[in-house]
Amino acid sequence: MGYLIAIIFLAIGFDFINGFHDSANSIATVVSTKVLKPFVAVVWAAFFNFVAFFAAEYLLGFNIANTVQKVVEGEWVTLPIIIGGLSAAIVWSLITWWKGIPSSSSHTLIGGLMGAAICSKGLMAVHWSTVGIICAFIVVAPLLGFIAGNIITVGLYWLCRKVKPHKMDLWSKRLQLVSSACLSTAHGLNDSQKEIGVIACALAAYGAQYGLDSLPVWLQPDTITHIGDSAHNFTGAPSWIPVACITAIAIGTMSGGWKIIKTMGNKITKITPYEGFCSQAAGAVTLFVTQHLGVPVSTTHVISGSIMGVGAVKRMSAVRWGVSRSLITAWLITIPISAGIGALVYGLLSIFL
């Protein structure tokens, strides 16, 4: 039971870190274009992070949480593996936050789980088809954001071609509030579900080892599927778990993430209110699509791609490709480094516990 409680605390703690690490995704442009002051922007984003719970509960479902449960093959899941994965995710997220690198908290978690699972049971412990799809979206997600940013920017330029510049600027600032709200909701939907999936996976592992009756009432999942005569797979979690995870992200978002906001706001390309709206709208659309598909993607990758796409409409040289290359390098090394940390943590747990 101690391992299980530790996992719940680690998962909710990681959601908090995810909130202040990724707060830049939904508010960087709205702050850099001076539409909202920083404090107001983080409160705005935090509120709509929490709105994501109602969107998932009543409209869109928890598709991403279900996918995350499949990263490690069901019969090989153990609580120490999950602790190793979460610990790796927390360590690498804090390092990249400290360095101001907008890396992926999502891929950090996936990498950590993979590393711990391989250290424990070998390559067969990883569900490679699921991991393959997630890894493919390291490239696909920012590309979708780039394309969406291009299309929305060009489309609005054409629709508003007869609008006077000062009116366009005023409308864009107002529309940024809407796009920022949508992006914050999409961020809450996408990122909180990963930890919900991890907790559900831990409940499944605990139930398979000790039996369903050993779980206290407050940890009983809402939905249970029986597989065979002795194994159990939880396809749901207590209703308070999603609320706790999304609340943690919202509180984390209110804590800010100013190092990364600086990078996302102006270092990739100079952002105007109009371009800020287009990039946020493109990011939100992409995240809602991937949520529907049940693919856990990086909100950082998506919004970075959309900012590049919007900047490239003016001219390709408007995008600071040197900065972009550094971001891409950070994205590519996230899973391998996180896997190494996850394996290390699992190894230490095996020795000392």
C-alpha positions as CSV (number, residue, x, y, z in Angstrom):
1,M,0.0,0.0,0.0
2,G,2.9,2.3,0.7
3,Y,4.1,2.1,-3.0
4,L,0.6,2.9,-4.2
5,I,0.2,5.9,-2.0
6,A,3.7,7.1,-3.1
7,I,2.6,6.8,-6.8
8,I,-0.5,8.9,-6.2
9,F,1.5,11.6,-4.5
10,L,4.3,11.5,-7.2
11,A,1.7,11.6,-10.0
12,I,-0.1,14.6,-8.5
13,G,3.2,16.2,-7.8
14,F,4.3,15.7,-11.4
15,D,1.0,17.3,-12.5
16,F,1.9,20.4,-10.5
17,I,5.4,20.5,-12.1
18,N,3.8,19.9,-15.5
19,G,1.6,23.0,-14.8
20,F,4.4,25.5,-14.2
21,H,6.7,23.8,-16.7
22,D,4.1,24.0,-19.5
23,S,2.2,27.1,-18.5
24,A,4.2,28.9,-21.2
25,N,2.4,26.9,-23.8
26,S,-0.9,28.6,-23.3
27,I,0.1,32.1,-22.1
28,A,3.5,32.9,-23.7
29,T,2.1,34.7,-26.7
30,V,-0.7,36.4,-24.8
31,V,1.9,37.8,-22.3
32,S,4.6,38.7,-25.0
33,T,2.0,40.6,-27.0
34,K,0.9,42.4,-23.8
35,V,-2.8,41.3,-24.1
36,L,-2.7,40.2,-20.5
37,K,-0.4,40.9,-17.6
38,P,1.6,37.8,-16.5
39,F,-0.4,37.2,-13.2
40,V,-3.7,37.7,-14.9
41,A,-2.6,35.4,-17.7
42,V,-1.6,32.5,-15.4
43,V,-4.9,32.8,-13.5
44,W,-6.8,32.8,-16.8
45,A,-4.9,29.7,-18.0
46,A,-5.3,27.9,-14.6
47,F,-9.1,28.4,-14.7
48,F,-9.4,26.9,-18.2
49,N,-7.0,24.0,-17.2
50,F,-9.6,23.1,-14.6
51,V,-12.5,23.5,-17.2
52,A,-10.7,20.6,-19.0
53,F,-12.1,18.2,-16.3
54,F,-15.7,18.9,-17.3
55,A,-14.8,18.6,-21.0
56,A,-13.3,15.2,-20.4
57,E,-16.0,14.0,-18.0
58,Y,-19.0,15.0,-20.0
59,L,-17.9,15.5,-23.7
60,L,-14.6,14.1,-24.8
61,G,-13.7,11.2,-22.5
62,F,-10.3,10.1,-21.2
63,N,-8.9,8.6,-24.3
64,I,-5.3,9.6,-23.6
65,A,-5.4,8.1,-20.1
66,N,-6.4,4.8,-21.7
67,T,-3.5,4.9,-24.1
68,V,-0.9,5.7,-21.3
69,Q,-2.0,2.5,-19.5
70,K,-0.8,0.5,-22.5
71,V,2.9,1.8,-22.5
72,V,4.0,-1.1,-20.3
73,E,2.6,-4.6,-21.1
74,G,-0.2,-5.3,-18.6
75,E,1.2,-8.5,-17.2
76,W,4.6,-6.9,-16.5
77,V,3.4,-3.7,-14.7
78,T,4.6,-3.4,-11.1
79,L,4.5,-0.5,-8.7
80,P,8.3,0.0,-8.6
81,I,8.3,0.3,-12.4
82,I,5.7,3.1,-12.1
83,I,7.7,4.8,-9.3
84,G,10.8,4.7,-11.5
85,G,9.0,6.2,-14.4
86,L,7.4,9.0,-12.4
87,S,10.7,9.8,-10.6
88,A,12.5,10.1,-14.0
89,A,9.7,12.4,-15.3
90,I,10.0,14.7,-12.3
91,V,13.8,14.9,-12.4
92,W,14.1,15.7,-16.1
93,S,11.1,18.1,-16.0
94,L,12.8,20.1,-13.2
95,I,16.2,20.1,-15.0
96,T,14.7,21.4,-18.3
97,W,12.6,23.9,-16.4
98,W,15.7,25.2,-14.6
99,K,17.5,25.5,-17.9
100,G,14.6,27.2,-19.6
101,I,14.2,24.4,-22.2
102,P,10.6,23.8,-23.3
103,S,10.9,20.0,-23.5
104,S,8.1,17.5,-23.3
105,S,6.8,16.5,-19.9
106,S,4.7,13.9,-21.7
107,H,7.6,12.2,-23.4
108,T,9.6,12.4,-20.2
109,L,7.0,10.3,-18.5
110,I,6.8,7.8,-21.4
111,G,10.6,7.5,-21.5
112,G,10.8,7.0,-17.7
113,L,8.2,4.2,-17.7
114,M,10.0,2.5,-20.6
115,G,13.4,2.6,-18.9
116,A,12.1,1.3,-15.7
117,A,10.2,-1.5,-17.4
118,I,13.1,-2.6,-19.6
119,C,15.4,-2.6,-16.5
120,S,12.9,-4.8,-14.7
121,K,11.7,-7.3,-17.3
122,G,13.6,-6.6,-20.5
123,L,12.4,-5.3,-23.9
124,M,9.3,-7.5,-23.8
125,A,7.8,-5.4,-21.0
126,V,7.2,-2.5,-23.4
127,H,4.1,-2.3,-25.6
128,W,6.1,-1.2,-28.7
129,S,3.2,-0.5,-31.0
130,T,1.8,2.0,-28.5
131,V,5.2,3.6,-27.9
132,G,5.8,3.7,-31.7
133,I,2.7,5.8,-32.2
134,I,3.7,8.1,-29.4
135,C,7.3,8.5,-30.8
136,A,6.0,9.1,-34.3
137,F,4.0,12.1,-33.0
138,I,7.3,13.7,-31.8
139,V,7.5,14.6,-35.5
140,V,3.9,14.6,-36.4
141,A,2.6,16.8,-33.6
142,P,4.8,19.9,-34.3
143,L,4.3,19.3,-38.1
144,L,0.5,19.4,-37.6
145,G,0.9,22.6,-35.5
146,F,3.1,24.1,-38.2
147,I,0.6,23.3,-41.0
148,A,-2.4,24.5,-38.9
149,G,-0.6,27.7,-38.1
150,N,0.1,28.3,-41.8
151,I,-3.4,27.6,-42.8
152,I,-5.1,29.7,-40.1
153,T,-2.8,32.6,-40.7
154,V,-3.1,32.6,-44.5
155,G,-6.9,32.1,-44.3
156,L,-7.4,35.0,-41.9
157,Y,-5.2,37.2,-43.9
158,W,-7.4,36.6,-46.9
159,L,-10.7,37.0,-44.9
160,C,-9.5,40.2,-43.3
161,R,-7.6,41.7,-46.3
162,K,-9.9,44.8,-46.3
163,V,-9.8,45.4,-42.6
164,K,-7.8,48.4,-41.4
165,P,-4.6,47.4,-39.5
166,H,-5.5,49.1,-36.2
167,K,-8.9,47.3,-36.2
168,M,-7.2,44.0,-37.0
169,D,-4.8,44.5,-34.1
170,L,-7.7,45.3,-31.7
171,W,-9.8,42.2,-32.8
172,S,-6.7,40.0,-32.6
173,K,-6.1,41.0,-29.0
174,R,-9.7,40.1,-28.1
175,L,-9.5,36.9,-30.0
176,Q,-6.3,35.9,-28.2
177,L,-8.4,35.6,-25.0
178,V,-10.5,33.0,-26.7
179,S,-7.6,31.1,-28.3
180,S,-5.7,31.2,-25.0
181,A,-8.7,29.7,-23.2
182,C,-9.1,27.0,-25.8
183,L,-5.4,26.1,-25.7
184,S,-5.4,26.0,-21.8
185,T,-8.4,23.7,-21.9
186,A,-6.7,21.5,-24.5
187,H,-3.5,21.5,-22.3
188,G,-5.4,20.4,-19.3
189,L,-7.1,17.6,-21.3
190,N,-3.9,16.4,-22.8
191,D,-1.5,16.6,-19.9
192,S,-3.5,15.6,-16.8
193,Q,-4.8,12.4,-18.4
194,K,-1.3,11.0,-18.5
195,E,-1.0,10.9,-14.8
196,I,-4.6,9.7,-14.5
197,G,-3.6,6.8,-16.7
198,V,-0.5,6.1,-14.6
199,I,-2.6,6.0,-11.4
200,A,-5.1,3.7,-13.0
201,C,-2.2,1.5,-14.1
202,A,-0.9,1.4,-10.6
203,L,-4.3,0.4,-9.2
204,A,-4.4,-2.4,-11.8
205,A,-1.0,-3.7,-10.7
206,Y,-1.9,-3.5,-7.0
207,G,-5.3,-5.2,-7.6
208,A,-3.7,-8.0,-9.6
209,Q,-1.1,-8.7,-6.9
210,Y,-3.2,-8.3,-3.7
211,G,-6.8,-8.6,-4.9
212,L,-9.5,-6.1,-5.4
213,D,-10.8,-6.4,-1.8
214,S,-7.5,-5.2,-0.4
215,L,-8.1,-1.7,-1.9
216,P,-9.7,0.8,0.5
217,V,-13.0,2.2,-0.6
218,W,-11.6,5.6,-1.5
219,L,-9.3,3.9,-4.0
220,Q,-11.8,1.7,-5.7
221,P,-12.0,2.5,-9.4
222,D,-15.3,3.4,-10.9
223,T,-15.0,0.9,-13.8
224,I,-13.5,-2.6,-13.5
225,T,-13.0,-5.2,-16.2
226,H,-12.2,-8.7,-15.2
227,I,-9.7,-10.6,-17.4
228,G,-9.6,-14.4,-16.8
229,D,-10.1,-15.8,-13.3
230,S,-7.3,-14.2,-11.4
231,A,-6.0,-11.1,-13.3
232,H,-7.7,-7.7,-13.1
233,N,-7.5,-4.7,-15.3
234,F,-8.8,-1.3,-14.1
235,T,-10.1,0.8,-16.9
236,G,-11.1,3.6,-14.6
237,A,-10.0,5.4,-11.5
238,P,-11.8,6.9,-8.5
239,S,-13.7,10.1,-9.6
240,W,-11.5,12.2,-7.3
241,I,-8.3,11.3,-9.1
242,P,-9.1,13.3,-12.3
243,V,-10.2,16.2,-10.2
244,A,-6.9,16.1,-8.2
245,C,-4.7,15.8,-11.3
246,I,-6.3,18.7,-13.1
247,T,-6.4,20.8,-10.0
248,A,-2.6,20.2,-9.5
249,I,-2.0,21.3,-13.1
250,A,-4.1,24.4,-12.6
251,I,-2.2,25.3,-9.4
252,G,1.1,24.6,-11.1
253,T,0.1,26.9,-14.0
254,M,-0.6,29.7,-11.5
255,S,3.0,29.3,-10.2
256,G,4.2,30.4,-13.7
257,G,7.2,29.3,-15.7
258,W,8.8,32.5,-16.7
259,K,12.1,31.0,-18.1
260,I,10.2,29.0,-20.7
261,I,7.7,31.8,-21.4
262,K,10.6,34.0,-22.5
263,T,11.8,31.3,-25.0
264,M,8.3,30.5,-26.3
265,G,7.1,34.1,-26.5
266,N,9.8,35.8,-28.6
267,K,12.9,33.7,-29.1
268,I,11.4,31.5,-31.8
269,T,9.9,34.4,-33.8
270,K,8.6,37.9,-33.1
271,I,4.9,37.6,-32.3
272,T,2.2,40.2,-32.9
273,P,-1.3,39.9,-31.5
274,Y,-2.7,38.6,-34.8
275,E,0.1,36.0,-35.0
276,G,-0.4,35.1,-31.3
277,F,-4.1,34.3,-31.9
278,C,-3.2,32.2,-35.0
279,S,-0.6,30.2,-33.2
280,Q,-2.8,29.6,-30.2
281,A,-5.7,28.6,-32.3
282,A,-3.6,26.2,-34.3
283,G,-2.2,24.6,-31.2
284,A,-5.7,24.2,-29.7
285,V,-7.1,22.6,-32.8
286,T,-4.1,20.2,-33.0
287,L,-4.4,19.2,-29.4
288,F,-8.2,18.6,-29.6
289,V,-7.6,16.3,-32.6
290,T,-4.9,14.3,-30.9
291,Q,-7.1,14.0,-27.8
292,H,-9.9,12.6,-29.9
293,L,-7.4,10.1,-31.4
294,G,-6.1,9.2,-27.9
295,V,-2.5,10.0,-28.7
296,P,-0.6,11.6,-25.8
297,V,1.5,14.4,-27.5
298,S,3.6,17.2,-26.2
299,T,1.8,20.5,-25.9
300,T,5.3,22.1,-26.1
301,H,5.9,20.5,-29.4
302,V,2.5,21.5,-30.8
303,I,2.6,25.2,-29.8
304,S,6.3,25.5,-30.9
305,G,5.4,24.1,-34.3
306,S,2.4,26.4,-34.6
307,I,4.5,29.5,-33.7
308,M,7.1,28.4,-36.4
309,G,4.3,27.9,-38.9
310,V,2.8,31.4,-38.2
311,G,6.2,33.0,-38.4
312,A,7.0,31.2,-41.7
313,V,4.0,32.9,-43.4
314,K,5.8,36.2,-43.3
315,R,9.0,34.7,-44.6
316,M,11.1,31.7,-43.6
317,S,13.9,33.9,-42.2
318,A,11.4,35.3,-39.7
319,V,11.8,32.1,-37.7
320,R,14.9,31.9,-35.7
321,W,15.8,28.4,-36.9
322,G,18.9,28.2,-34.6
323,V,16.7,28.4,-31.6
324,S,14.3,25.9,-33.2
325,R,17.0,23.4,-33.8
326,S,18.0,23.6,-30.2
327,L,14.4,22.9,-29.2
328,I,14.2,19.9,-31.6
329,T,17.5,18.5,-30.1
330,A,16.0,18.7,-26.6
331,W,12.8,16.9,-27.8
332,L,14.8,14.1,-29.4
333,I,17.0,13.4,-26.3
334,T,14.1,13.5,-23.8
335,I,12.9,9.9,-24.1
336,P,16.4,8.3,-24.0
337,I,17.6,10.4,-21.1
338,S,14.3,9.8,-19.2
339,A,14.6,6.1,-19.9
340,G,18.1,6.1,-18.4
341,I,16.9,7.9,-15.3
342,G,13.9,5.6,-14.9
343,A,16.2,2.5,-15.2
344,L,18.5,4.0,-12.6
345,V,15.7,4.8,-10.1
346,Y,14.2,1.3,-10.6
347,G,17.7,-0.3,-10.1
348,L,18.2,1.7,-6.8
349,L,14.7,0.6,-5.6
350,S,15.5,-3.0,-6.3
351,I,18.7,-2.8,-4.3
352,F,17.5,-0.9,-1.3
353,L,13.9,-1.8,-0.9
